[in-house]
Amino acid sequence: MARKFDMSAAFAAAVGDVSKSDTGREEIEYLDLALLREDPGNFYSLDHIDELAANIQLCGLQQPIRVRAAEDGGYTIVSGHRRRAALSILAQEEPDRWNAVPCIVERDEASPELRELRLILANSSTRVLSPAEVAKQAQQVETLLYQLKEQGYTFPGRMRDQVAAACKVSAPKLARLKVIREKLVPEWLSLFDRDALPEQTAYAMARMPQNLQERLFRVCGSNPPTGGSAERLLEAASSGAEWGPRFSCPDGSPCRRGDTFLRHDAENPFEMCFGETCCLMCSRSKSSCYACDRMCAKAKALRKEGRDDAARAEGERREKQQREYRSAIQHSAARLLKAAEAAGLDDSVEINPRTYYAAVSVADLRAYAAGEFGEKYFYSNDLAPGNLDHPEQIAKTLRCSADYVLGLTEELHPSGVGEDPWHWWPEEPKEDGLYWCVKGPLHRGGALYWWSAANRRWEDPAAGGFALNVDVKLWMACPALPESMAWERGEA
């Protein structure tokens, strides 16, 4: 009589629903750690054991290990391989505490296939599995279910749905993993099993022709393409791309760089060339920046020759430009040096031609005027009148007119002669003397007042010491008067 297989019941038994079983109540037994052996059929990886050991040491073993008695007196682990490995680490330091392991010993008469299925179901609920482990698990579950079917078990619905339920994955994902397991070449499958090949990449490559997969492994090796790159390669291959160039080199020999073109397209999925364009004709091999890394030696030599020619031309252009700049700077420096020497300035005095540029000293002006520039590189004539940011400050430092600094006149008035004689109040005169003052608008006129530097006030020039309450707006020193207008300041 056929027995109906209940996946939920098998799962409950696998994870330890031990309240009842066919042979009676199951109980926890404490077994010596040395008696617990790994199941040879266990294909799950034993990773993160140190973290699990630390957790067990802190919180204790929260779930007993499920085992089955072996013929040699030991016990084969059904579920709990990682826990057993973690306990082995802890027992090295504290054997008295961790050598006695709580276990549930299975004593039912289940077939080896059903026991192995229980192992898989238990691990699928307690582990975070990699795609490779899920694929192995699904393959093994399918084999076991077919063996159980031969033993008289029946399964409702499709076998694929039963396998998906056992592995706790969706049916489409199960179908993808099946394609990977059956179609991926051994070289890539080995990486997939080591979790070194992403599932998306593996699924795309599994749908490629076998020879293309092998070529990709030769050129990419342990650095597989991304999932997106693999999908684009698959699309190109489905459209007829073969990455087998049909053109010839300049010497007439056929191009034999097909795998290199394939590697290029695997690394640059958005700039695929499919091996249809010779490197010597490709714009990426001639680009001054971001050039193709996979171009042939002939293209590299041609590009280097072109870059050398461009560098040579650029060097000649720079040299010519420097000669022009230095000639212009020499002329501008000579004009400014003329003003500095007329004012008797020391070589250490500096001017600032540009706001964010270094200052230029009188000694620098002297060297530039003599055509001595050393190794200094110029980007323009910073001393040109049109490039000066603050000509009024330079004129003040060189004690000449701003018109001279700006090149509007060649007439030099050293030591301040020729500067605007007028001063705005509240600037005050620094010396006693007679000053012409303007009190307001022109229709209000002006007058001559005496400035007392000691008292800092305007006074009547005819009556010394007599203060005036006047609102002076502009003032200038009274020039020397002719003898016919000579006068003496009276006392108040």
Protein Blocks (a to p, Z undefined) as FASTA:
>chain_A
ZZdddfklmmmmmnopakbcfkbpcddddddfklpccdfklcbdcehklmmmmmmmmnop
abdcdddddfkopacdfbhpkmmmmmmmmmmmmmmlmmpccddddfbfbdfklmmmmmmm
mmmmmpccdfklmmmmmmmmmmmmmmmmmnopacehjfklmmmmmnopafklmmmmmmmm
mmpcfklmmmmmnopacfklmmmmmmpcfklmmmmmmmnmmmccdfklmmmmmmmmmnop
aoiafbdcfkopacfklmmmmmmmmmmmmlcgklpacfklpmklmpfghpafkbcfklmm
mmmmmmmmmmmmmmmmmmmmmmmmmmmmmmmmmmmmmmmmmnopafkbccdfbfkbccdd
fklmmmmmnopabjadcfbdfkbmklpmblmlmmmmnopafklmnopacbdceehiaiaf
bdcdfbdcfbecdddddfbdfklopadddddfklopaddfklghiacddddfbdcddddd
dfklgccdddZZ
